[in-house]
């Protein structure tokens, strides 16, 4: 195998690995129970129509 063919194969392998990693860096990680509860609460609040206007949120931070 020539050097250029070896280099091409290495390059292709690196690209495949990077694409896999960049596709979903959190794949396989579990949510902490505390975060999961907050996420569920947020989703329920949104579903119930209890959303704050962006300006209200911004004003509360300033």
C-alpha positions in Angstrom: 0.0 0.0 0.0 1.4 3.4 -1.0 1.8 6.2 1.4 -0.9 8.3 -0.2 -3.4 5.4 0.1 -2.5 4.9 3.8 -2.9 8.7 4.4 -6.3 8.7 2.7 -7.5 5.7 4.8 -6.3 7.4 8.0 -8.0 10.7 6.9 -11.2 8.8 6.3 -11.1 7.1 9.6 -10.5 10.4 11.5 -13.4 12.0 9.7 -15.7 9.1 10.6 -14.7 9.4 14.3 -15.1 13.1 14.4 -18.5 12.9 12.7 -19.6 10.4 15.2 -18.4 12.4 18.1 -19.9 15.7 16.8 -23.3 14.1 16.0 -24.3 13.9 19.6 -21.6 14.5 22.2 -24.0 13.6 25.1 -25.1 10.3 23.6 -25.2 7.6 26.3 -25.0 10.1 29.2 -27.8 10.0 31.8 -29.6 13.0 33.1 -29.2 13.8 36.8 -32.6 13.2 38.6 -32.6 16.9 39.7 -32.2 18.1 36.1 -34.8 15.6 34.9 -37.3 16.9 37.4 -36.7 20.5 36.3 -37.0 19.5 32.6 -40.3 17.7 33.2 -41.6 20.7 35.2 -40.6 23.1 32.5 -42.3 20.9 29.8 -45.5 20.7 31.9 -45.5 24.5 32.4 -45.1 25.1 28.7 -47.9 22.7 27.9 -50.2 24.4 30.4 -49.4 27.8 28.7 -47.4 29.3 31.6 -44.7 30.9 29.5 -43.0 34.2 30.5 -42.4 36.8 27.9 -38.8 37.3 27.0 -38.9 40.9 28.2 -40.1 39.8 31.6 -37.3 37.3 32.0 -34.7 39.9 30.8 -36.1 42.5 33.2 -35.9 40.1 36.1 -32.2 39.5 35.4 -31.3 43.2 35.2 
